[in-house]
């Protein structure tokens, strides 16, 4: 008679907590704080929060789940909040030809309502916002385009992705287009 295989045990609490800690660290590094994780914990419960936030597409939803979240005050908060809250976020200047090109490429795929744009020109904190974008992306230039919290590049980067067909595939894989 063959030996009985042991029944698979439920995940040990230590393993679960290790996943929670790893996720919290990841969110802190990517989104600049613990707000997304704490919001998800309140909205989904601890186990579901880990599973939900394993997919970056759900982080923005988790951020919106916190009804009592305060409005961003500092330039760093404005940038991180905008990126986390919007599935497609473009930091732009209205007169910049590169920004106009980047917005046009993204709107070609997603329409006017599928893209959130923060025009930096005319804002008193424009320089500070660009400093924060440089800290996150490595450059102060605009546009700075993010999809589901991930920096994808500037106008020439998304134009290249569009020309190769990779942008359409990326947007479809993320459920932004059909």
N, C-alpha and C positions, 0 to 999 in steps of 0.2 A: 504494500500500500504506500503510495507516494506521501511524502511529508506535507502537512497542511501549510498553506501559505498564510502568513500572519495577515490579519485584517488591517487595512490601512487605518492608521490612527488620525484623529483630527489634528489640525495644525496646533503645535504647542504654543502657549502664550508667549514664550520668549521669542519664537520665530515671528509671531504676529507683531510684537512690539518692535522687533528689529526692522520689520517692513515699515511700521509707522514712523520710526525715527529716520530711516533712510528717506522716506517720502517727505517728511518735514524738512530735512536738510536740503533735499532737491528743490522744494518749493521756495525755501528761503534764498537759495542761490539764484534761482531763475526769476522769481517774482519779487524779490527784495523784501520778503516778510512772511509772517506766519498767518496772515489774514485768510488766505485761500484755504489753508488746511483747517483752521479753526472754524471757518464758515462751513466747510464740507462736513466737519464732525457734527456741527449742530444740525445741518440739513439732512444728512444721510445716516448718521450714527457711525461709530468708529470703524467697524469692519467694512461697511459699504463705502466709507470715505476713502479708504485705501484703494479699493477697487476702482471707484469712480475717478480718482485723481491720478491713477496710473496712466490714464489717457489724457494728454495735455488739452484735448478739445473740451474736456469737462471742467477745466480749471476756471474758465471764464464764467461758466454757469455757477460754479461754487462761489465765486466772488459775488455774483448777483444774489445769491441765496441769503446773504447777511443783510437783512433789512436795515439794521442799525449802523451800517458802515458809514463812517464819516466821509465827507467830501475831501478829496486830496487838497493839501494846502501848499506843500513845498513843490518845487519843480520835479524833484525825484519822485514824489508821490503822484504827481500829475502823469508823468511818463509811465511808471509801473502800473498805475490804476488803469490808464487808457489801454495799455497793451493787454492787461489781464481781462478787462471788461469787454473788449471788442475782438471778434474772431479775426477780422482783417482791419489792421490799424496802419494808417499812413501819416507820418509826420512830414509836413510839406510847407512850402512857401508859395503863395498864390501866384507870384510873378515868375517863379523859377521854371525855365523850360524843361529841366530834368524832372521836376515834380509834376508838371503838367503831363509829361510823357508817362511817368510811372502810374499816375492816377488813371490815365486813359487805358493803359494795358490792363490794370486790375478791374476797371469798370466794364471793359469789353467782356470779361468773363462773368462778373458778379452783378453788374448793373449799378445804378446810382446808390440804391439802398444797401447793397452788399458790402460797401466799403465805408469805413469811418475815417474821416480826415481831420487832423488837427493842424490848422494853418498857423504857423509860428510867427509869421510877419505881423507886426502891429501889436504883439504881446510885449508887455514890459519885461517879462521873464524869458524872452526868446533866447538870449545867450545862455542862461542857466539851463533851459530845456535842452539846448544843443550840447551843453557840457555833459548832461546826464545821458543823452543819446550817444555821445562819444564814449563815455564810460561803459555803456552796455554793448555798443556795436563796434567801437574802434574808430568811428568817424563822426564828424559834426555835420557833414554835408546832408542835404535833403534831395530826394525823399529818403526816408528810412521806413521800410515796409516790413510789417510783421504779420504772420499768419499763424493763428492759434498760439500766440505768445512766442513764436520762434522768428527771429530775424532772418528774412530771406534775401535782403539786399536793397540796392537802390534801383533807379530807373533802368540802367543798362543791364543789371542782373535779372530783373523780372522780364525785360524785353528779350533777353537771351533765353530764359526759361520758356517764354511764350513761343519764340521762334522754333525751339526744339520740340515743343509739344509737352514738355515736362510740367509746365505750369498748369495746364488743363488737367493732367493726370494727378498732380498734387492736390488741386482743389477738389477734384472728384473723390479722391481717396479720403479726404477730410470731410466729405459730405457737404461741401459748400456749393457744388454744382451737381447736376444729374447727368 
